[in-house]
Amino acid sequence: MSLELSKNAEDHFCRLLDRPGAKYFNLNPFEVLQLELEIEPTKIKKQYRKLSLVCHPDKCGNTERARLAFQIINGAYKMLEDKDSFEYCSKVAKQARERIQEANAKSGNKTPDPVKMEEKVRKEACKIFAELEQRKSNLEQVEVRERKKKREEEATWVKQMRAREAYQEKWEAQRDNRVESWRTWKTQTSQKKKFKNNSPEPPLSDENAIEKDAAASPKATSSRQPPPPPPPPLNKPAPPV
């Protein structure tokens, strides 16, 4: 069963393009095609043909509004034409109905008005489709950030590897220079040591020469006799009494 379908193309253009929250409502393919939420799959194509006869750009002067509106209609039909996608949309519709029934039960409204009940269910279905779309968009943004981060890490790694390869090439290119520099240093060091070992000692001063001679001939120093002690003082005679 389908809703009452207007035969005026402008009514559909306003519904799909101009009404507040059109983008939000257009996420619900049942709303776009004006179908009941429990529509049978065999009746979807019939409703799509009716809308196409009214809103097709060739029948509406091929205006920009007609092309945009028909693009939305065509997208909703393709979404419901696919079996898996149709089952997914049906689950969303079922979830919307369960939410409204639960809300009515909590509020104590056991006998809601059928028309108002269907209107609430359709709005709730649009809300759920919007929530799912927002979740999908968030996941896509996370994936985009992760891919960007991965690309940046790979670029950094490639840059580091190239720098390392360039350093290695430069190191290998300077190998002969390093070997030659080491040989020159080794030769200069050996010559300095040889010159130091063969260089004569500096002349000694007189005091240093005496000390050196004394240290060299300890026997001569030990054979010298010390000077004799001074004679004891003479005893003076005692004066007469």
Order of alpha helices (4+ residues) and beta strands (2+ residues): alpha-alpha-alpha-alpha-alpha-alpha-alpha-alpha-alpha-alpha
